[in-house]
Amino acid sequence: MLCAVVAFVLLRMVIDFVQRHPYWSALLVSLAVAAAATVGLVVSKQRARERADQAQRDRLIAVTDTMSGPEFEQWFARILVASGFRNVTVCGGSGDRGADVLAIAPDGRRVVVQCKRQSPHNRVGSAAIQRFAGTCRDIHGGEICMLVTNSFFTAGDGIQIARQLNITLVDRNTLEIWAWTGRPAPGVIAGGGSH
């Protein structure tokens, strides 16, 4: 009740001022609008500059070497968005059942991504590929299943399993080119194989 009374009194004072001083009122409103527009423009330019700086940093694969797993998932999600993927959602964490990032490819297919942030000398082995193969399509409905690492995959049966099960393997070299160019390498979203 007190707020309503205070609001009414303030409104009455504003109306009274406008009626007595229409020119000053118009000048004050113009100044307020100009100030708001200026602040909006400055904030907009600052945000655009921050996005451009982030996009420039994201182009460098070396930035992934000091990231945590969740930071790597966010980084790869930004790479997907910059590459034209839609509805990109980071869902990694405990209970993600093998899906760190979900997206829709430019051609409309559902993409399920498992991200493996490693030190550059620690390779992703066959067990990780097998676990992901067991959940990507059956649990998450993936049409494109992608295992992404900032490192490399161990040679051997894991790569063969990925080929047989149509799991796309994106290693550091492929990821570096993708991040730099803003486009996945040919065949990466074709549906499978290792790269």
Secondary structure, DSSP 8 states (H G I E B T S, - for coil): -HHHHHHHHHHHHHHHHHHH-HHHHHHHHHHHHHHHHHHHHHHHHHHHHHHHHHHHHHT-GGGGGG--HHHHHHHHHHHHHHTT-EEEEE--STT-TT-SEEEE-TTS-EEEEEEE---TT--B-HHHHHHHHHHTTTTT--SEEEEEESS-B-SSHHHHHHHHTTEEEE-HHHHHHHHHHSS--TTTTTT--B-
